[in-house]
């Protein structure tokens, strides 16, 4: 069995059976985009081969995930010949039909800063998908108090007065008004994230954004839980898990990435 709080330089699809079944509370990972980056490994021949790879990763992750756990899957679409978008939602549909993994939310990550590129037929993509999968959606617990945000001053001023109902009653009336007290921990965030990219300049073509990993870990795990990244790269997910008092487990094929992850975790 793989020991927790370690980084393993190996192929996840070969060693995932060494992780105890139903032992992982949260999986936060980002698979390689379809031929969008050079990760030091062979690129995918076709969109189908990329989709099969993603499904294999999801299936193997599902085998070690607790019933109450989720897979946070950060991804982008990728393009054929740099101008024809591939359909990533077919992968989501197949995950539900073939793997018994259900999509409980999609949370777009809008990047605060990015290096724009010029394309002839589209704007530059400045946001990414985050699919939240679960085997047992009703058992999943979203820790909203861990990710609350400060209220805008305008909201605090508005909540000093009675607020009208947004929905009509059975008679079609909207005249009921009531006082709403702001939550002392802050407002509940919307289902999109406006966060920075990785600013560390670590040697990786597309490192996971620390703010993104941190938010996912706070939202869907608690202290002492086990967080897994089966394609951990330079270890962003693991670093954020450690900061937040979670146990972690990381696997990656690239030796240099693993060495960088271990260095960051031990410093």
SULDA-V72548 format. One record per residue. RES is the residue in one small letter. D_CENTER is the distance of its C-alpha to the mean C-alpha in Angstrom with 2 decimals. Layout:
res={RES RES}
d_center={D_CENTER D_CENTER}
This chain:
res={x x x x x x x x x x x x x x x x x x x x x x x x x x x x x x x x x x x x x x x x x x x x x x x x x x x x x x x x x x x x x x x x x x x x x x x x x x x x x x x x x x x x x x x x x x x x x x x x x x x x x x x x x x x x x x x x x x x x x x x x x x x x x x x x x x x x x x x x x x x x x x x x x x x x x x x x x x x x x x x x x x x x x x x x x x x x x x x x x x x x x x x x x x x x x x x x x x x x x x x x x x x x x x x x x x x x x x x x x x x x x x x x x x x x x x x x x x x x x x x x x x x x x x x x x x x x x x x x x x x x x x x x x x x}
d_center={25.60 23.03 23.37 20.52 19.87 20.57 19.39 20.87 21.96 22.00 20.73 18.13 19.78 23.03 22.29 19.70 22.78 23.51 20.68 22.18 21.32 19.61 18.96 15.20 13.68 9.95 8.25 5.31 6.31 7.30 10.62 13.54 14.26 17.57 20.19 18.68 18.76 21.11 19.30 22.70 22.54 24.14 22.65 22.33 25.68 24.58 21.65 22.55 22.21 18.67 17.85 19.67 17.79 14.37 16.09 17.64 14.46 13.10 16.61 16.98 13.81 15.08 18.39 17.38 15.07 16.95 17.90 16.21 12.88 9.61 7.40 3.63 4.63 4.53 8.28 11.60 14.85 17.29 21.00 24.20 26.89 24.78 25.71 24.81 21.26 20.10 18.93 15.41 15.94 18.57 16.03 14.39 18.00 18.98 16.20 17.66 21.22 21.32 18.82 18.90 15.16 14.85 12.47 12.46 10.70 9.35 8.24 9.54 9.09 12.81 13.95 16.81 18.52 18.69 21.51 22.75 24.32 27.11 26.95 29.96 28.44 25.32 23.71 21.24 17.57 16.13 12.84 9.87 8.24 4.96 6.68 7.00 9.79 12.54 16.02 17.71 16.20 19.16 18.51 15.01 15.42 13.45 14.81 15.69 18.26 15.87 14.17 17.35 18.60 22.26 24.38 26.03 29.73 30.68 28.83 30.63 33.88 33.36 32.69 36.14 37.60 37.32 34.59 35.45 33.75 31.47 32.71 36.33 38.15 40.04 42.79 40.64 41.12 38.76 41.12 39.51 38.19 36.83 35.68 32.01 31.32 28.27 26.00 26.91 23.30 22.39 21.08 18.25 15.59 15.20 12.33 11.58 10.76 13.43 12.60 14.18 13.41 14.29 17.97 19.13 20.67 19.88 21.14 18.21 17.95 14.28 12.83 9.30 9.92 10.94 10.64 6.95 6.56 9.53 8.60 5.90 8.74 11.38 10.35 10.09 12.48 15.86 18.09 19.28 16.45 15.33 11.89 11.70 10.44 12.81 12.60 12.48 14.56 16.09 14.17 11.91 9.67 13.12 14.82 12.72 13.03 16.71 17.18 16.02 18.36 16.19 17.30 15.36 15.87 15.11 16.62 17.32 20.26 21.19 23.66 23.50 19.74 20.21 23.19 21.38 18.65 21.55 23.44 20.74 20.30 24.08 24.97}
